[in-house]
């Protein structure tokens, strides 16, 4: 069984890559000219997913951290507030230069925050709670952070387009382990649409029964 909390690391990796690409693209616009609007739209989508994820962590993950490692979680809640403020500063920047500066600060903050969660929060939970408890946490996290069904295809395209084959296999395996057959059956064709032909072939090799669940 793949540890359910490994799926959270996959989402963190998607956040890292997406924000890095946005940061680089905004810098190019500020330096060479162009239209920031599509990048601001992309950042707003990133912000929505990050907000859902953060609220899910605060309601499902951090209470469990408080139980097994008191005093650790509040530091990360404060980080969430600062990241939300940073996203607002980028979206509301008056010009390209101000947006570039605000985004560079946000990018550094988010990367440090995610690295600290992956170094301290989730290893502690993996070490101190069993797989069933992990599954409960991840289920509650998904319940808080998964987008509504009507925008689920966009989320799948976002997630699977940003992570490598190893991460694709990890999160698909965890979903297959924890979701009901009906819910996973909804997700499977969306996953297939979101990945390349080569990635789908590799996924079906790594995740037994995946192709049959469509």
N, C-alpha and C positions, 0 to 999 in steps of 0.2 A: 504493500500500500504506500502510495506517495503521501508524505506528511501534508495534511491539508493546508497548513500555513505556508507551504512553499508557493501556493497560488498567489499569496499577497506579494511576495518578492517579484513575481512576474509582472504584476501591475505596477509595482515601483519601477521596474526596468522600463516599462512603457512610458511612464511619466518622465523619467530621465531623458530618454531619447527624444520625445516630443518637444520638451522644453528646450533642449539643446538645439534642435533644428529650428525652432521658432526664434531663439536668441540669435543664431547665426544669420537667419534670413532678415530679421529686423536690422541687424548691424549693416548688412549689405544695402538695404534701402537707405539707411541713414548716411552711408558713405557715398553711394552712387546714384541715389534718387530712385523714385518708384512710388508705388501705392502701398500704404500700410494697411489698408482696409481688410484685405483677405487674411493678413496675419493677425490682425486684431480679432477677426471672427474665429480664427483657429485658436487663439489664446482664450477667447471666451468659452469655447467648447472645452478646452483643457481645464479651465477654471471650474466649469460645471462638474466635470468628472472628478476633479480633485476635491471639490467641496463635498460631493456625495461620499467619496472615500474617507475623507477626514471625519465626517459625522458618523460614518459607520464604525470607524476605529474608536471614536470617543464613546460610543454606546455599546460596542460589542467587545472590543479588544482591551481598551485601557482599564475597565473595571477588573478584568482578570489579571492584568499586570499589577494593579493595586493589591490584589490578593496575594500574589506570589512574590512581588518585589515592590513593597511600599515605597512611596516618594518618587518613583521613577516617572510615572505617567504624566504628572502635572507639567513637567518640563516640555513634553511634546505637545500638550494642549496649547501652551503658550506659543509654540512654534506655529501651530495651525492658525492662530489668530494673526500672527505677523505675516504669514504667507498670503492670507486672504487680503490683508491690507496692501501687500506688495502687488498682487494681481490688480487691485483697483487702481494703484498708482500707474501701472503700465497702460491699462485701458483708458484712463483719463488723462494721459500725458498730452500736453498742448502741441508738441511737435515731434519730429522723428528723433532728434537728439535726446530729448527728455525721455522718450519711450525707450531708446536704446540703453540709457543710463539706468532707468528703473528696472528694465528687464534683466540687465546684467546682475544687478543686486539680487533680484528675485531668483534668478537661475542659480546663483551661488548658494542662496539660503535653502532652496528646495533640495539641491543635491546634498548639502550637508545634513539636512533633516532626514532625508531618506537613508543616507548612509548610516546615520546614528540609529534609526529604527532597525535597519537590517543588522546592525552590529550589537545592539543592546536589547531592544524590545522583543523581537521575534526569536532570537536564540534563547532568551530566558524562558519564553513560553514553550518552545520546543523541548527544552530540557526539563521543565517542571510540571508539564501537564501531558496527559496521554492523548492518543490519537482521537479517541471519541470526543474528548473535551475540545481538541483542536477543531474537529469537524463542526461542533456546535458553534464555536466562535466564528468560523468562516461562514457558516450558514446564516448567522445573524448579521455578519458584515455584508454579505451579498444582499440580504433583505433590505438593508439600509442604503446600499450604494449602487445596486443594479438599476439601470435606467428603465423607464416604462417600456412595454413591449413594442410600442410603435416606433421607438427610436433605438431599439436593440440592434438592428442591422448596422446602424452608424457606429455604435459602440464596438461591435465585433470588428468592423473594418478598422477602426482606430487601434484597438488592442493588438489584433493579430498582424496588422501592418507595421507595427513598431518593434516586435520582439522576434528573436531568432527561433529556429526549429526546436531547440531544447526547451525554451520557455513555452512555445506553442504546445508541445507535447505535455509539459508539466501541468499547465492550467487545464488543458482538455481532459487529462487523466483525472485530476482532482474533481472537475465538474462531473465526469462520468461516475466517479465513486460516490458523490454526495447528492447529486440531483436525482429526482424521480425519473423514471424512464420517459414519461410524458414531457417533462420540462427539458430534459437533455435532447429529446427528439426535436424540440423546437430550435434548440441552439445548433444542432449538428449541421443542417444545411446552411445556416448563416456563417458558421466557421468555414465550410467548404467554399462559400462565395468570397470570403474575406482573404483567403490565402492563394498562393500560386499553385499551379498544377503539381510542381515538384514538392512544395510544402505539404499539400494534401496527401500525396503518395507517401511521404515520410510519416505524416501523422497516422495514416491508416496502418502503417507498419509498426509504429510505436504504441498505438492505443488499440488493443484487440477489441474487435466488435464495433469499431467506430463506423466503418462503412455500412454495416448492417443496420445502424440506428437511424439512418435517413428515412 
